[in-house]
């Protein structure tokens, strides 16, 4: 695995690995994604070891994001790959790692999260723009894409927590934008989104968003113990009990946790009085979680008020 990690043939932008690039105009480039060719490639994957499998998937996903595959076909491909990709990500070595050097390239697992999210986002945008070939149930397709996007961003954020609060640039901005989309553009599809979340054994978009905000906030205070498997249900309960409030209601309050949705950051503690805040939420936490975070902050930052 270490040899594979050093390869430099994936063309990710170090500034924004989620950025969509203009698609190629070469229609012939789509041929490898036609059903017979793609199905044959997918069948060959079963004989590959983990490292070779991961590299094959990354290369295929990178090309998928660059060629003009029609939205319905891209969606079908991603649905075919979803289980394989999740199994590969789950099988990769886990464990706490020292924070990488700021100039270090992304790990292959980080790249996998980036390129899968990028393809999902591109497919969602194409589906939203499409004026022809409208499917029978577009809400179900959009709900599946959004649920997958939350899942892969969640994996990316959890990786960053383990790696010492290091996330690829724009990870948090993508999360804030995704929640805005789910909350404002998919109101009619909420039952479908709940079904999609159930299929992934995940949370509805609001709970998923608050769960990741809590992880980011706790990590900023120096903690990562909320990622323990014994904490999963407790963390989900805390996310459901937390609320996102209008900051105008907390003007002048001391010690609020502010979510700035136009900034590429997790929530932050405003130790003084909260002033005017636009494009933001105040994250209200359950009392027991608040006590844990405050105690951890004082351990991590001695002398903190």
C-alpha positions in Angstrom: 0.0 0.0 0.0 2.8 2.5 0.8 4.2 2.1 -2.8 0.8 2.8 -4.2 0.3 5.8 -2.0 3.4 7.5 -3.6 2.1 7.4 -7.2 1.3 10.8 -8.7 -0.9 10.0 -11.6 -4.2 11.3 -10.3 -5.0 14.8 -11.5 -6.6 16.4 -8.5 -6.5 20.1 -7.9 -4.6 20.6 -4.7 -6.7 23.8 -4.2 -10.1 22.2 -4.7 -10.4 18.4 -5.3 -14.2 18.9 -5.6 -14.1 21.4 -8.4 -15.9 20.3 -11.6 -13.9 20.6 -14.8 -15.4 21.3 -18.3 -16.2 18.0 -19.9 -14.4 16.7 -22.9 -16.2 17.3 -26.2 -15.0 13.9 -27.6 -18.0 11.7 -27.7 -15.8 8.7 -28.4 -14.4 9.1 -25.0 -17.7 7.9 -23.6 -17.4 4.5 -25.2 -15.7 2.8 -22.2 -18.9 3.7 -20.2 -21.3 2.1 -22.6 -23.0 -0.8 -21.0 -21.2 -3.8 -22.6 -17.7 -2.3 -22.2 -18.3 -1.0 -18.7 -20.0 -4.2 -17.5 -17.0 -6.2 -18.7 -14.6 -3.9 -16.9 -16.7 -4.2 -13.7 -16.6 -8.0 -13.9 -12.8 -7.9 -14.2 -12.5 -6.0 -10.9 -13.4 -9.1 -8.9 -10.0 -10.6 -9.6 -8.0 -7.6 -8.4 -6.4 -7.1 -5.0 -7.3 -4.2 -2.8 -4.6 -1.8 -4.0 -5.0 -2.6 -7.7 -8.8 -2.4 -7.2 -8.6 1.0 -5.6 -6.3 2.4 -8.3 -8.6 1.0 -11.1 -11.7 2.7 -9.5 -9.9 6.0 -9.0 -8.8 6.1 -12.7 -12.3 5.1 -13.9 -14.0 7.7 -11.8 -11.6 10.4 -12.8 -12.4 9.7 -16.5 -16.1 9.6 -15.8 -15.9 13.1 -14.4 -14.2 14.3 -17.6 -16.4 12.8 -20.4 -19.9 13.9 -21.5 -21.8 10.8 -20.3 -25.5 11.5 -20.2 -27.0 12.1 -16.8 -29.1 8.9 -16.6 -26.2 6.7 -17.7 -23.8 8.4 -15.2 -26.4 7.8 -12.5 -26.7 4.1 -13.4 -22.9 3.8 -13.4 -22.6 5.4 -9.9 -25.3 3.2 -8.6 -23.5 0.1 -9.9 -20.2 1.3 -8.3 -21.6 2.5 -5.0 -21.5 -0.8 -3.0 -18.0 -1.7 -4.4 -16.6 1.7 -3.6 -18.0 1.6 0.0 -16.6 -1.9 0.5 -13.2 -0.7 -0.7 -13.2 2.3 1.5 -14.2 0.2 4.5 -11.4 -2.3 3.9 -8.7 0.4 3.8 -6.4 0.5 6.9 -7.9 2.6 9.7 -6.3 4.2 12.7 -5.1 7.5 14.1 -2.3 9.1 12.0 -0.1 12.1 12.7 -1.2 15.2 10.8 0.4 15.2 7.3 2.6 18.0 6.1 0.5 20.8 4.7 2.1 20.2 1.3 1.6 16.5 1.3 -0.6 15.0 -1.5 -4.0 13.6 -0.5 -4.1 10.0 0.5 -5.8 7.6 -1.8 -8.8 7.3 0.6 -9.2 11.1 0.6 -8.9 11.1 -3.2 -11.6 8.4 -3.4 -13.9 10.6 -1.3 -13.2 13.6 -3.5 -13.7 12.0 -6.9 -16.8 10.1 -5.9 -18.3 13.3 -4.5 -17.3 15.1 -7.6 -19.1 12.6 -9.9 -22.2 12.7 -7.7 -22.3 16.5 -7.8 -21.8 16.6 -11.5 -24.6 14.0 -12.1 -26.9 16.0 -9.8 -26.2 19.2 -11.7 -26.9 17.5 -15.0 -30.1 16.0 -13.7 -31.2 19.4 -12.5 -30.4 21.1 -15.8 -31.9 18.4 -17.9 -35.0 19.5 -19.9 -35.5 16.2 -21.8 -35.7 12.5 -20.9 -37.3 13.3 -17.6 -37.4 10.1 -15.5 -40.7 8.8 -14.0 -39.5 9.6 -10.5 -36.8 12.3 -10.5 -37.2 12.9 -6.7 -36.0 9.4 -6.0 -32.9 9.9 -8.1 -32.0 13.2 -6.6 -32.6 11.8 -3.1 -30.2 9.0 -3.8 -27.5 11.3 -5.1 -27.9 13.7 -2.1 -27.7 10.8 0.4 -24.6 9.5 -1.2 -23.0 13.0 -1.2 -23.6 13.3 2.5 -22.1 9.8 3.0 -18.9 10.6 1.1 -18.4 14.0 2.6 -19.0 12.4 6.0 -16.2 9.9 5.3 -14.0 12.7 4.3 -14.6 14.7 7.4 -14.1 11.6 9.6 -10.8 11.0 7.9 -9.8 14.6 8.7 -10.7 14.2 12.3 -8.5 11.1 12.6 -5.7 12.9 10.8 -5.6 15.9 13.1 -8.2 18.3 11.8 -6.9 18.2 8.2 -9.5 18.3 5.5 -9.0 18.9 1.8 -9.8 22.6 1.1 -13.5 23.3 0.4 -14.7 20.2 2.3 -16.7 22.2 4.8 -18.0 24.6 2.1 -19.3 21.7 0.1 -21.0 20.4 3.2 -22.7 23.8 3.9 -23.8 24.1 0.3 -25.1 20.5 0.2 -27.2 21.1 3.2 -28.6 24.3 1.7 -29.5 22.4 -1.4 -31.2 19.6 0.5 -33.1 22.1 2.7 -34.2 24.5 0.1 -34.4 22.8 -3.3 -35.6 19.4 -2.3 -38.4 20.1 0.2 -40.8 18.1 -1.9 -38.5 15.1 -2.0 -38.0 14.8 1.8 -39.9 11.5 2.1 -37.6 10.1 -0.7 -34.5 11.5 1.0 -35.5 9.7 4.2 -35.9 6.5 2.3 -32.5 7.0 0.7 -30.9 7.6 4.0 -32.5 4.5 5.4 -31.1 2.5 2.5 -27.6 3.7 3.4 -28.2 3.1 7.1 -27.6 6.8 7.5 -29.4 9.9 8.7 -31.8 12.3 7.1 -29.9 15.4 5.7 -30.4 17.7 8.7 -29.3 15.0 11.2 -26.3 14.1 8.9 -25.3 17.8 8.7 -25.6 18.4 12.5 -23.7 15.1 13.2 -20.8 16.3 11.0 -20.9 19.8 12.5 -20.6 18.2 16.0 -17.6 16.1 14.9 -15.9 19.2 13.4 -16.5 21.3 16.5 -15.3 18.6 18.8 -12.2 18.1 16.7 -11.5 21.8 16.7 -11.4 21.5 20.5 -8.9 18.7 20.3 -11.1 15.6 20.5 -11.8 12.7 18.3 -13.3 10.2 20.7 -16.8 10.7 19.3 -15.8 8.6 16.3 -15.5 5.5 18.5 -17.9 2.7 17.4 -19.4 2.7 21.0 -20.3 6.4 20.5 -22.2 6.1 17.2 -25.7 5.9 18.6 -25.0 8.5 21.2 -23.6 10.9 18.6 -26.7 10.3 16.4 -29.0 11.1 19.4 -27.0 14.3 20.1 -27.3 15.3 16.4 -31.1 14.8 16.5 -31.4 16.8 19.7 -29.2 19.7 18.5 -30.8 22.7 16.7 -29.7 25.3 14.2 -31.0 28.7 15.3 -31.2 32.2 13.8 -28.2 34.1 15.1 -30.3 37.2 15.4 -32.0 35.7 18.3 -28.6 35.4 20.1 -27.2 38.9 19.5 -25.1 39.8 22.6 -25.1 36.3 24.0 -21.8 35.0 25.4 -20.2 31.7 24.3 -22.2 30.7 21.2 -21.2 28.1 18.6 -21.4 29.7 15.2 -21.8 27.9 11.9 -20.7 30.3 9.1 -22.1 28.7 5.9 -20.1 31.0 3.6 -16.8 29.9 5.1 -14.9 26.7 4.6 -14.8 25.9 8.3 -16.5 23.8 10.9 -18.4 25.5 13.8 -16.4 27.8 16.0 -16.8 29.1 19.5 -17.5 32.8 19.8 -16.2 33.4 23.3 -17.4 37.0 23.6 -20.7 38.5 22.8 -22.2 37.4 19.5 -22.4 40.3 17.1 -24.3 40.7 13.8 -24.0 37.5 11.8 -25.2 36.8 8.3 -25.3 33.5 6.4 -24.8 31.7 9.6 -26.5 29.5 12.2 -26.1 29.2 16.0 -25.6 25.6 16.8 -27.5 24.7 20.0 -26.2 21.6 21.7 -27.8 19.3 24.3 -26.6 20.0 27.8 -24.6 16.8 28.3 -22.8 17.2 25.0 -22.1 20.8 25.8 -20.5 19.8 29.1 -18.3 17.2 27.4 -17.1 19.7 24.7 -16.4 22.4 27.3 -14.5 20.1 29.5 -12.4 18.8 26.5 -11.7 22.4 25.4 -10.3 23.3 28.8 -8.1 20.2 28.7 -6.9 20.9 25.2 -6.4 24.6 25.8 -5.4 25.2 29.4 -6.6 28.5 30.8 -9.6 28.6 28.4 -12.6 30.3 30.0 
